Structures are given as C-alpha cells and as structure tokens.
Amino acid sequence: MAKKRVRLTFEPQLITEPVIYRLGHEFKVVTNIRMADVDEQVGWVILELEGDPSEIDRSLHWAEELGVRIDSLAGDVVEGG
C-alpha cells in the first residue's frame, strides 16, 4: 500500500464530472479529500490517494487524459502496509 497526495485542478467543463468518484471505483484506490474549492472558472482539490502504487499511477494518468491538471505535493509517496 502507498499514499500519494496531489492537487487536481479542473477546468470548467470538468467540474461537474464525477472524476474523484471514478478514481475510487475504477482504479480501486481510496480517495480522501483534504481541501477543495470551486468557482465558475476553475475547481481544485487536494486529494490523498491510497492503494497499490501502480493503481495510483494508472488512475492519475487516466485523469490527466481527461484534462485534469495534476501537481504532486510534499510528502509525495509513503510506503507502508
């Protein structure tokens, strides 16, 4: 198991898409929202993902393909179990 903390930034057309829900269900990672904000121009969320490292990477790659900007945050990956 690993944890990765990231900031996801959504353009207006993606704000209403269930991206975080799909991350958890399609890629079998736990999604913990730490902070979030949205307005008419942009939405962002500080998200901690927990799960298999390869699934975390796959889920983030999928989100990037949708057009979500992903920035890694300090304390990037913590291995444990």
N, C-alpha and C positions, 0 to 999 in steps of 0.2 A: 504494500500500500504506500502511496505517496500523496502529498498535498502540494498544491500549486496555487498561489494567489496571483490573480490577474485583474486588470481593468479592461472591461469591454466597453467600447463606445459604439453606439448605434446611430446611424443616420435616420432622418425622419421616416423614411419608408420601411425601416426595420423595427421601429419602436413597438409596433403592435404585434409583431411576430413572436410566437412562443419559443424563442431561441433557448432560453435557460431551461425551460421545461424539457425541450427536446434533448438538450445536452445530458440531462439526468436520465432520461428514459431510453434514448437510442444508444448511448455510449456507456451506460452503467457506471456513471460517476456520480458522486454525491455533490450537490451544488449548495453552497452556503453563501447567501448574500450578506455582505458586511456593510455596505453603503450603496445607495443608489439615488439618482436624481434624473428628472426628465423635464424638458420644456418643448416648445413647438419646433425647435431647431436641432436638438440633439438629446440623446439619452445615454447615460453611462451607469455602470455598476462595478463595484469592487466585489469580486467573486472568488471564493476559495473552492477549488475542486479537489476532491479526494477520491482515489481509486487506483487502479492499475496505471502505472506511468504511460504505457503505450496507449491506453484508452483515453487518458487525459490529452495526450498529444493528438490523437485522432480527432477528438471532439473539438479541440481548438482549431485544427486545420479545417474541419468542416465549417465552423463558424466564420473563419476568415474567407472561405469560399462564398459565403452568403453576403459578405461585405462588411462584417463586423471588424472593427479595429481592435487588436489585442495587444496590450502592453503588459509585460511582466513586472511584478512589484518585488520589493525587497523581501527576502525570505523565500525565494523562488520555490524550491522543492525540498521537502523534508521527507526522507525515507523513514519508515517505521512499520510497525505491524503489531 
